[in-house]
């Protein structure tokens, strides 16, 4: 999953508030200026001054006198309106139909059916509620004005603030209930769509399993999956897939930790050298899940029961590194890594060296600054998950995987006086396009090195108590294959803490949609105080589009793009001039460039005024099974509150200064 | 129709905070040089709807704004309510500028057509408008029920307004205007769309409200209605005030005398003519007075209500 931002609410809120103040200040100045210009046309320049002053002076008692009771009365009215006009019913009908027929096209047997299901319901819900929010909010106030029903409201002691906030709140309450209902139904839909059972294809008896020839290699596809499998069988074909069930031989020394789960043990025997051999039945994961196995009886007479699917609903809690730094072959630091020439610069690449210069110093350092054992509840094994990119300069044996290695280092606060720990390297095969898990033991063998480079001690040290005594740990990743490259981004390598509750994470994901929906409603209501219904809809839609594509628009407007802005590009297109050709200097070119600067600057400004929906969209987290951290939620909530406040104020002034009757 | 509508909040003196030093509590509405010019998008003058109107409406009177369509009656009312902003001049209500929200606490407004939410029932409508005022829930409930009864819609209070006839909508419109027991009631064409019975009831209600001490401003082009209920009238034509004064003095024909007598035989007519001529007067006509069509119609309806199934004798009255 692509994660480019790692927000921390308390770091974010300072600059965020500063930006808000800047926008508020410039908005106020612009608003007063525009108000004065409009009033000058109507009343003349001197009278206009008093008109603007009066509006500002009246705003203060209006804001102070805003009554929750009247807001709620208008909110109730909005709810009733939307319900009795059957907007909710229609939206819900479309949603129900989408789920009914959408189920036909979902393939539970595909590689990651949970991703397909979750993605489908999330996008469907998001699209529907945003469209519905836009429609009901854009039409309600203009309809009120058109039907003149607003006459009976504004002639009561109702302030414009109450009308605007009441509307936003009413539609908010309504769409929130609908979203909650959709979330519940979606959850049930995903759950039901994915839950399935298998039986053993022939007989549940272990005696019916096929023996695996010990000579069979792992690469003999379809013959063996686990390296220590001794027997195999298959489940029935259900929900578009079947699983291989293997009996594996798990040999442990008496002093080792013995298996905690004993329900899947077929037999247990003591070997001649004193070690204990467990024969355990396991279901090989297919389509992103596995099943729990319960063995009844013992030995060849035992039978196997398969439980429901497990492994679908995950909310992984990744512990990301705070900092990622790349080093090139010569060991010079670089924060981007090697660019392998792809257009997408998300990942930086680590060079594996070459035969000519085998001692490459290229590496990627992941610096964890808050590495604490409570993340993994003090367990002995830390799962390290990686999703690495691989770039090959030669194919060779395409089946052969590129080799990488990791190493842990302590980060002393004062390297000139403190000793530091360095672990032995752990070599692994990269698993392209998939998340791979390396179980990392808490006890890592390595060396204690003095500041002068001499070894003080060789032994096994604890990752938390020794390596990361000051909560800082450096993970060094290298590529160990000549002329190959391993690509990483900050979010690609992380320790996996204890999983979050899935339903709680599902709820958090919908909270992101909720934030987007509330902002869309606030935009609709606010715009409709001065625009007609269709124009409001258009304006809301455009703002939504800008919001969804904020990062893209910013790269286009804030980075140097060859070929210039829209007008220059058009000119080059028509005159068939290459993007790199310098245009002749002259008035025409200057005019074109200045106009482009204006347009591009305007578009760039718009991205700061429109809500950045990328910050509010948590769909990917749910789809790929990652927990949504509370910092992200706090940021999203703060953005929502800020937009609602700003839009309410804009709506208030527009409604207040508008002549309701015509 | 009952008239025992409870006041909004009896123990709370209903007075707006006053910041206007010139405020005279006896003058409820004041227009000073009030002018409204409608302009198009480019600011060009389209129509001058009201020209420098000066007007004072006193506490407790029923004031009628009269004029043909497009004379500026509705514009005046909308300016007083703050629905429109004056191009120049001022509109003061209870001594406050018309754009101030707080004045609305004491105002009731029945728009030209009852612009109400069609998806609400009568009960919900009044409850909603009641919630916009500062009144306790029990008082609100009581007022909703008594107003529904007052306007005679108890039988239809749970029906959505989209099912209502024009007359019924008008009644519920009046009820919403009275929900806060207002001191000033502005009625825009109050009798439009009502049948004669409804018209009479509306007029009776206006008079009842006057008895309660309310100030009423109504605009209408139905002259008979205005004549029946208004104390003072202003006649507008093309946005200009043409006449202003008490109805009785404006309509009084000073050089004519009317004598109404009962049980007089036709033979006495000659004596009366002789007496008039003797005093130098000119006899314009001696005749039986005619009832109005409105009175005839109301008599018939009333009799039908009392004796259902019978052909009424109202027609006979007319042929007598």
Interface residues (C-beta under 8 A of the other chain):
Chain A: X41 X42 X58 X62 X65 X67 X69 X70 X72 X73 X76 X77 X80 X81 X84 X85 X147 X148 X149 X150 X151 X152 X153 X154 X155 X156 X157 X158 X159 X659 X660 X661
Chain B: X39 X43 X78 X81 X82 X83 X84 X85 X87 X99 X100 X101 X102 X104 X105 X107 X109 X111 X113 X115 X116 X117 X119 X120 X124 X128 X129 X131 X132 X133 X134 X160 X173 X176 X180
